[in-house]
Amino acid sequence: MAKKRKFERTFTDVEGRTWRVDVRLAGSSNAMVLFRKVGAPNSREDRYAWFNSDSPEARSVTSHLDGSEILRGLTDGQVALLFRKSMLIAAASNPLGIPVTQFAV
């Protein structure tokens, strides 16, 4: 049986950095969207944001969102907005003392 290929997506921010976008922890109405810096595994610059679904499935506590479907359905504008709202994953990765909850530029 052929293995199902995972949908992959990248995003380039206004500073020209490329990020690999991934969706994790999909629940019944939301999911975590990860932005991982390309070429820097385990980077301290990795970020995350929460995606909230307004689909009919989100109104049912017994349903479960599919991360690949969420990623496939996001427009470029939605990905850019999620990136602007994203936060650093690790608090210790902030040498300037900027609050971890500060939005990305």
MIMI-346225 format. One record per atom (N, C-alpha, C): residue number from 0; residue in one letter; x negated, z, y. Coordinates in nm, 2 decimals, m for minus. Atoms other than C-alpha are relative to their C-alpha. Layout:
+-----+---------+--------+--------+--------+
! num ! residuo !     xx !     zz !     yy !
+-----+---------+--------+--------+--------+
! NUM !       A !      X !      Z !      Y !
...
+-----+---------+--------+--------+--------+
% end
This chain:
+-----+---------+--------+--------+--------+
! num ! residuo !     xx !     zz !     yy !
+-----+---------+--------+--------+--------+
!   0 !       M !  m0.08 !   0.00 !  m0.12 !
!   0 !       M !   0.00 !   0.00 !   0.00 !
!   0 !       M !  m0.09 !   0.00 !   0.12 !
!   1 !       A !   0.08 !   0.01 !  m0.12 !
!   1 !       A !  m0.14 !  m0.10 !   0.34 !
!   1 !       A !   0.02 !   0.12 !   0.09 !
!   2 !       K !  m0.01 !  m0.11 !  m0.09 !
!   2 !       K !  m0.22 !   0.18 !   0.58 !
!   2 !       K !   0.06 !  m0.04 !   0.13 !
!   3 !       K !  m0.06 !   0.03 !  m0.13 !
!   3 !       K !  m0.01 !   0.18 !   0.90 !
!   3 !       K !  m0.10 !   0.02 !   0.11 !
!   4 !       R !   0.10 !  m0.01 !  m0.11 !
!   4 !       R !  m0.23 !   0.11 !   1.20 !
!   4 !       R !   0.06 !   0.08 !   0.11 !
!   5 !       K !  m0.04 !  m0.08 !  m0.11 !
!   5 !       K !  m0.21 !   0.36 !   1.48 !
!   5 !       K !  m0.01 !  m0.08 !   0.13 !
!   6 !       F !  m0.01 !   0.06 !  m0.13 !
!   6 !       F !  m0.11 !   0.23 !   1.82 !
!   6 !       F !  m0.10 !   0.06 !   0.09 !
!   7 !       E !   0.10 !  m0.06 !  m0.09 !
!   7 !       E !  m0.40 !   0.27 !   2.07 !
!   7 !       E !   0.02 !  m0.06 !   0.14 !
!   8 !       R !  m0.02 !   0.04 !  m0.14 !
!   8 !       R !  m0.40 !   0.25 !   2.44 !
!   8 !       R !  m0.11 !   0.06 !   0.09 !
!   9 !       T !   0.10 !  m0.05 !  m0.09 !
!   9 !       T !  m0.66 !   0.29 !   2.72 !
!   9 !       T !   0.06 !  m0.01 !   0.14 !
!  10 !       F !  m0.04 !  m0.01 !  m0.14 !
!  10 !       F !  m0.62 !   0.37 !   3.09 !
!  10 !       F !  m0.12 !   0.01 !   0.08 !
!  11 !       T !   0.12 !  m0.01 !  m0.10 !
!  11 !       T !  m0.86 !   0.31 !   3.38 !
!  11 !       T !   0.05 !   0.06 !   0.13 !
!  12 !       D !  m0.04 !  m0.07 !  m0.12 !
!  12 !       D !  m0.83 !   0.55 !   3.67 !
!  12 !       D !  m0.05 !  m0.07 !   0.13 !
!  13 !       V !   0.04 !   0.07 !  m0.13 !
!  13 !       V !  m0.89 !   0.47 !   4.04 !
!  13 !       V !  m0.15 !   0.01 !   0.02 !
!  14 !       E !   0.15 !  m0.01 !  m0.01 !
!  14 !       E !  m1.26 !   0.57 !   4.00 !
!  14 !       E !  m0.07 !  m0.09 !  m0.10 !
!  15 !       G !   0.06 !   0.09 !   0.09 !
!  15 !       G !  m1.31 !   0.31 !   3.73 !
!  15 !       G !  m0.03 !   0.05 !  m0.14 !
!  16 !       R !   0.03 !  m0.06 !   0.13 !
!  16 !       R !  m1.34 !   0.55 !   3.44 !
!  16 !       R !   0.11 !  m0.04 !  m0.10 !
!  17 !       T !  m0.09 !   0.04 !   0.11 !
!  17 !       T !  m1.18 !   0.45 !   3.11 !
!  17 !       T !   0.03 !   0.12 !  m0.08 !
!  18 !       W !  m0.05 !  m0.11 !   0.09 !
!  18 !       W !  m0.97 !   0.69 !   2.91 !
!  18 !       W !   0.07 !  m0.05 !  m0.12 !
!  19 !       R !  m0.08 !   0.03 !   0.12 !
!  19 !       R !  m0.83 !   0.67 !   2.56 !
!  19 !       R !   0.12 !   0.09 !   0.01 !
!  20 !       V !  m0.12 !  m0.08 !  m0.01 !
!  20 !       V !  m0.47 !   0.78 !   2.57 !
!  20 !       V !   0.06 !   0.02 !  m0.14 !
!  21 !       D !  m0.05 !  m0.03 !   0.13 !
!  21 !       D !  m0.32 !   0.96 !   2.27 !
!  21 !       D !   0.12 !   0.10 !   0.02 !
!  22 !       V !  m0.12 !  m0.09 !   0.00 !
!  22 !       V !   0.01 !   1.15 !   2.20 !
!  22 !       V !  m0.01 !   0.09 !  m0.12 !
!  23 !       R !   0.01 !  m0.10 !   0.10 !
!  23 !       R !   0.00 !   1.47 !   2.01 !
!  23 !       R !   0.12 !   0.10 !   0.02 !
!  24 !       L !  m0.09 !  m0.11 !   0.00 !
!  24 !       L !   0.23 !   1.76 !   1.93 !
!  24 !       L !   0.14 !  m0.04 !   0.04 !
!  25 !       A !  m0.13 !   0.05 !  m0.03 !
!  25 !       A !   0.55 !   1.55 !   1.95 !
!  25 !       A !   0.10 !   0.10 !  m0.06 !
!  26 !       G !  m0.10 !  m0.09 !   0.04 !
!  26 !       G !   0.85 !   1.78 !   1.93 !
!  26 !       G !   0.14 !  m0.07 !   0.00 !
!  27 !       S !  m0.13 !   0.06 !  m0.01 !
!  27 !       S !   1.22 !   1.72 !   1.96 !
!  27 !       S !   0.03 !  m0.06 !   0.14 !
!  28 !       S !  m0.02 !   0.06 !  m0.14 !
!  28 !       S !   1.21 !   1.65 !   2.34 !
!  28 !       S !  m0.12 !  m0.02 !   0.08 !
!  29 !       N !   0.12 !   0.02 !  m0.08 !
!  29 !       N !   0.85 !   1.65 !   2.46 !
!  29 !       N !  m0.12 !  m0.03 !  m0.09 !
!  30 !       A !   0.12 !   0.02 !   0.07 !
!  30 !       A !   0.50 !   1.56 !   2.36 !
!  30 !       A !  m0.12 !   0.02 !   0.10 !
!  31 !       M !   0.12 !  m0.01 !  m0.08 !
!  31 !       M !   0.14 !   1.62 !   2.48 !
!  31 !       M !  m0.07 !  m0.13 !   0.01 !
!  32 !       V !   0.08 !   0.12 !  m0.01 !
!  32 !       V !  m0.04 !   1.32 !   2.62 !
!  32 !       V !  m0.14 !   0.03 !   0.04 !
!  33 !       L !   0.15 !  m0.03 !  m0.02 !
!  33 !       L !  m0.42 !   1.34 !   2.60 !
!  33 !       L !  m0.07 !  m0.12 !   0.06 !
!  34 !       F !   0.09 !   0.10 !  m0.07 !
!  34 !       F !  m0.66 !   1.15 !   2.82 !
!  34 !       F !  m0.14 !   0.04 !  m0.04 !
!  35 !       R !   0.13 !  m0.03 !   0.04 !
!  35 !       R !  m1.00 !   1.14 !   2.65 !
!  35 !       R !  m0.10 !  m0.10 !   0.05 !
!  36 !       K !   0.09 !   0.09 !  m0.06 !
!  36 !       K !  m1.29 !   0.99 !   2.83 !
!  36 !       K !  m0.08 !  m0.08 !  m0.10 !
!  37 !       V !   0.06 !   0.10 !   0.09 !
!  37 !       V !  m1.42 !   0.68 !   2.65 !
!  37 !       V !  m0.16 !   0.02 !   0.02 !
!  38 !       G !   0.15 !  m0.01 !   0.00 !
!  38 !       G !  m1.79 !   0.71 !   2.55 !
!  38 !       G !  m0.05 !   0.14 !   0.02 !
!  39 !       A !   0.04 !  m0.14 !  m0.01 !
!  39 !       A !  m1.79 !   1.09 !   2.59 !
!  39 !       A !   0.08 !   0.09 !  m0.09 !
!  40 !       P !  m0.08 !  m0.08 !   0.10 !
!  40 !       P !  m1.67 !   1.26 !   2.27 !
!  40 !       P !  m0.01 !   0.15 !   0.04 !
!  41 !       N !  m0.01 !  m0.15 !  m0.03 !
!  41 !       N !  m1.56 !   1.62 !   2.33 !
!  41 !       N !  m0.04 !   0.02 !   0.15 !
!  42 !       S !   0.04 !  m0.01 !  m0.14 !
!  42 !       S !  m1.60 !   1.56 !   2.71 !
!  42 !       S !   0.07 !   0.12 !   0.06 !
!  43 !       R !  m0.06 !  m0.10 !  m0.08 !
!  43 !       R !  m1.53 !   1.85 !   2.94 !
!  43 !       R !   0.09 !  m0.05 !   0.10 !
!  44 !       E !  m0.09 !   0.06 !  m0.09 !
!  44 !       E !  m1.34 !   1.61 !   3.15 !
!  44 !       E !   0.13 !  m0.04 !  m0.06 !
!  45 !       D !  m0.12 !   0.03 !   0.07 !
!  45 !       D !  m1.07 !   1.55 !   2.89 !
!  45 !       D !   0.12 !   0.07 !   0.07 !
!  46 !       R !  m0.12 !  m0.05 !  m0.07 !
!  46 !       R !  m0.72 !   1.60 !   3.03 !
!  46 !       R !   0.12 !  m0.01 !  m0.08 !
!  47 !       Y !  m0.13 !   0.01 !   0.07 !
!  47 !       Y !  m0.36 !   1.65 !   2.92 !
!  47 !       Y !   0.11 !   0.02 !   0.09 !
!  48 !       A !  m0.12 !  m0.01 !  m0.08 !
!  48 !       A !  m0.01 !   1.62 !   3.05 !
!  48 !       A !   0.12 !   0.01 !  m0.10 !
!  49 !       W !  m0.12 !   0.00 !   0.08 !
!  49 !       W !   0.34 !   1.68 !   2.91 !
!  49 !       W !   0.09 !  m0.11 !   0.03 !
!  50 !       F !  m0.10 !   0.11 !  m0.01 !
!  50 !       F !   0.58 !   1.39 !   2.85 !
!  50 !       F !   0.13 !   0.06 !  m0.04 !
!  51 !       N !  m0.14 !  m0.05 !   0.03 !
!  51 !       N !   0.95 !   1.49 !   2.86 !
!  51 !       N !   0.09 !  m0.12 !  m0.02 !
!  52 !       S !  m0.08 !   0.11 !   0.04 !
!  52 !       S !   1.18 !   1.25 !   2.68 !
!  52 !       S !   0.15 !   0.02 !   0.05 !
!  53 !       D !  m0.14 !  m0.01 !  m0.03 !
!  53 !       D !   1.53 !   1.17 !   2.80 !
!  53 !       D !   0.08 !  m0.09 !  m0.09 !
!  54 !       S !  m0.06 !   0.08 !   0.10 !
!  54 !       S !   1.62 !   0.97 !   2.49 !
!  54 !       S !   0.11 !   0.08 !  m0.07 !
!  55 !       P !  m0.10 !  m0.07 !   0.07 !
!  55 !       P !   1.93 !   1.05 !   2.28 !
!  55 !       P !  m0.05 !   0.10 !  m0.10 !
!  56 !       E !   0.06 !  m0.09 !   0.10 !
!  56 !       E !   1.70 !   1.20 !   2.02 !
!  56 !       E !  m0.04 !   0.13 !   0.06 !
!  57 !       A !   0.04 !  m0.13 !  m0.07 !
!  57 !       A !   1.58 !   1.46 !   2.27 !
!  57 !       A !   0.11 !   0.10 !   0.01 !
!  58 !       R !  m0.11 !  m0.09 !  m0.01 !
!  58 !       R !   1.92 !   1.61 !   2.28 !
!  58 !       R !   0.04 !   0.07 !  m0.13 !
!  59 !       S !  m0.02 !  m0.06 !   0.13 !
!  59 !       S !   1.91 !   1.70 !   1.91 !
!  59 !       S !  m0.12 !   0.08 !  m0.04 !
!  60 !       V !   0.12 !  m0.08 !   0.04 !
!  60 !       V !   1.70 !   1.99 !   1.80 !
!  60 !       V !  m0.05 !  m0.03 !  m0.15 !
!  61 !       T !   0.04 !   0.03 !   0.14 !
!  61 !       T !   1.69 !   1.85 !   1.44 !
!  61 !       T !  m0.08 !  m0.13 !   0.00 !
!  62 !       S !   0.08 !   0.12 !   0.00 !
!  62 !       S !   1.52 !   1.52 !   1.55 !
!  62 !       S !  m0.14 !   0.03 !   0.04 !
!  63 !       H !   0.14 !  m0.02 !  m0.03 !
!  63 !       H !   1.15 !   1.47 !   1.60 !
!  63 !       H !  m0.05 !  m0.13 !   0.06 !
!  64 !       L !   0.05 !   0.12 !  m0.06 !
!  64 !       L !   0.99 !   1.22 !   1.84 !
!  64 !       L !  m0.12 !  m0.05 !  m0.07 !
!  65 !       D !   0.11 !   0.06 !   0.06 !
!  65 !       D !   0.73 !   0.98 !   1.71 !
!  65 !       D !  m0.11 !  m0.03 !   0.11 !
!  66 !       G !   0.10 !   0.02 !  m0.09 !
!  66 !       G !   0.40 !   0.99 !   1.90 !
!  66 !       G !  m0.04 !  m0.14 !   0.03 !
!  67 !       S !   0.03 !   0.15 !  m0.01 !
!  67 !       S !   0.32 !   0.62 !   1.84 !
!  67 !       S !   0.11 !  m0.07 !   0.08 !
!  68 !       E !  m0.11 !   0.07 !  m0.08 !
!  68 !       E !   0.66 !   0.52 !   1.97 !
!  68 !       E !   0.00 !   0.04 !   0.14 !
!  69 !       I !   0.01 !  m0.04 !  m0.14 !
!  69 !       I !   0.62 !   0.73 !   2.28 !
!  69 !       I !  m0.11 !  m0.08 !   0.07 !
!  70 !       L !   0.11 !   0.07 !  m0.06 !
!  70 !       L !   0.28 !   0.58 !   2.35 !
!  70 !       L !   0.03 !  m0.15 !   0.02 !
!  71 !       R !  m0.03 !   0.14 !   0.00 !
!  71 !       R !   0.41 !   0.23 !   2.28 !
!  71 !       R !   0.11 !  m0.03 !   0.12 !
!  72 !       G !  m0.11 !   0.02 !  m0.10 !
!  72 !       G !   0.71 !   0.28 !   2.52 !
!  72 !       G !  m0.04 !   0.04 !   0.14 !
!  73 !       L !   0.04 !  m0.04 !  m0.14 !
!  73 !       L !   0.52 !   0.42 !   2.82 !
!  73 !       L !  m0.05 !  m0.13 !   0.07 !
!  74 !       T !   0.05 !   0.11 !  m0.08 !
!  74 !       T !   0.47 !   0.17 !   3.10 !
!  74 !       T !  m0.13 !   0.04 !   0.06 !
!  75 !       D !   0.13 !  m0.03 !  m0.07 !
!  75 !       D !   0.14 !   0.14 !   3.29 !
!  75 !       D !   0.02 !   0.10 !   0.11 !
!  76 !       G !  m0.03 !  m0.09 !  m0.11 !
!  76 !       G !   0.31 !   0.32 !   3.58 !
!  76 !       G !   0.02 !   0.14 !  m0.05 !
!  77 !       Q !  m0.02 !  m0.13 !   0.06 !
!  77 !       Q !   0.42 !   0.61 !   3.36 !
!  77 !       Q !  m0.13 !   0.06 !  m0.04 !
!  78 !       V !   0.13 !  m0.05 !   0.04 !
!  78 !       V !   0.07 !   0.65 !   3.22 !
!  78 !       V !  m0.08 !   0.04 !   0.12 !
!  79 !       A !   0.08 !  m0.04 !  m0.12 !
!  79 !       A !  m0.08 !   0.65 !   3.57 !
!  79 !       A !   0.06 !   0.13 !   0.06 !
!  80 !       L !  m0.07 !  m0.13 !  m0.05 !
!  80 !       L !   0.18 !   0.92 !   3.68 !
!  80 !       L !  m0.04 !   0.12 !  m0.08 !
!  81 !       L !   0.04 !  m0.11 !   0.08 !
!  81 !       L !   0.10 !   1.13 !   3.38 !
!  81 !       L !  m0.14 !   0.04 !   0.02 !
!  82 !       F !   0.14 !  m0.03 !  m0.03 !
!  82 !       F !  m0.27 !   1.10 !   3.45 !
!  82 !       F !  m0.01 !   0.08 !   0.13 !
!  83 !       R !   0.01 !  m0.07 !  m0.13 !
!  83 !       R !  m0.22 !   1.21 !   3.81 !
!  83 !       R !   0.05 !   0.15 !  m0.01 !
!  84 !       K !  m0.06 !  m0.14 !   0.03 !
!  84 !       K !  m0.02 !   1.52 !   3.68 !
!  84 !       K !  m0.08 !   0.07 !  m0.10 !
!  85 !       S !   0.07 !  m0.06 !   0.11 !
!  85 !       S !  m0.27 !   1.59 !   3.41 !
!  85 !       S !  m0.10 !   0.12 !   0.05 !
!  86 !       M !   0.09 !  m0.12 !  m0.03 !
!  86 !       M !  m0.49 !   1.91 !   3.39 !
!  86 !       M !  m0.11 !  m0.01 !  m0.10 !
!  87 !       L !   0.12 !  m0.01 !   0.09 !
!  87 !       L !  m0.83 !   1.98 !   3.24 !
!  87 !       L !   0.04 !   0.08 !  m0.12 !
!  88 !       I !  m0.03 !  m0.07 !   0.12 !
!  88 !       I !  m0.82 !   2.09 !   2.88 !
!  88 !       I !  m0.07 !   0.14 !   0.00 !
!  89 !       A !   0.08 !  m0.12 !   0.01 !
!  89 !       A !  m1.09 !   2.35 !   2.91 !
!  89 !       A !  m0.03 !   0.06 !   0.13 !
!  90 !       A !   0.02 !  m0.07 !  m0.13 !
!  90 !       A !  m1.11 !   2.61 !   3.19 !
!  90 !       A !  m0.15 !   0.01 !   0.03 !
!  91 !       A !   0.14 !  m0.02 !  m0.02 !
!  91 !       A !  m1.48 !   2.66 !   3.13 !
!  91 !       A !  m0.07 !  m0.13 !   0.05 !
!  92 !       S !   0.07 !   0.13 !  m0.04 !
!  92 !       S !  m1.55 !   2.29 !   3.22 !
!  92 !       S !   0.02 !  m0.03 !   0.14 !
!  93 !       N !  m0.03 !   0.02 !  m0.14 !
!  93 !       N !  m1.48 !   2.35 !   3.58 !
!  93 !       N !  m0.11 !   0.07 !   0.09 !
!  94 !       P !   0.11 !  m0.06 !  m0.06 !
!  94 !       P !  m1.82 !   2.42 !   3.75 !
!  94 !       P !   0.03 !   0.02 !   0.15 !
!  95 !       L !  m0.02 !  m0.02 !  m0.15 !
!  95 !       L !  m1.68 !   2.39 !   4.11 !
!  95 !       L !   0.10 !   0.11 !   0.03 !
!  96 !       G !  m0.09 !  m0.11 !  m0.02 !
!  96 !       G !  m1.43 !   2.67 !   4.06 !
!  96 !       G !   0.14 !  m0.05 !   0.05 !
!  97 !       I !  m0.13 !   0.05 !  m0.03 !
!  97 !       I !  m1.13 !   2.44 !   4.13 !
!  97 !       I !   0.10 !   0.05 !  m0.10 !
!  98 !       P !  m0.09 !  m0.04 !   0.10 !
!  98 !       P !  m0.82 !   2.58 !   3.97 !
!  98 !       P !   0.03 !  m0.10 !  m0.11 !
!  99 !       V !  m0.02 !   0.09 !   0.12 !
!  99 !       V !  m0.76 !   2.43 !   3.62 !
!  99 !       V !   0.13 !  m0.08 !   0.02 !
! 100 !       T !  m0.12 !   0.06 !  m0.01 !
! 100 !       T !  m0.41 !   2.34 !   3.72 !
! 100 !       T !   0.01 !  m0.11 !   0.11 !
! 101 !       Q !   0.00 !   0.10 !  m0.11 !
! 101 !       Q !  m0.52 !   2.11 !   4.01 !
! 101 !       Q !   0.02 !  m0.14 !  m0.06 !
! 102 !       F !  m0.03 !   0.14 !   0.04 !
! 102 !       F !  m0.39 !   1.75 !   3.98 !
! 102 !       F !  m0.13 !  m0.08 !   0.00 !
! 103 !       A !   0.10 !   0.10 !   0.00 !
! 103 !       A !  m0.62 !   1.46 !   3.90 !
! 103 !       A !   0.01 !  m0.08 !   0.13 !
! 104 !       V !   0.00 !   0.09 !  m0.12 !
! 104 !       V !  m0.71 !   1.24 !   4.20 !
! 104 !       V !   0.03 !  m0.14 !  m0.04 !
+-----+---------+--------+--------+--------+
% end
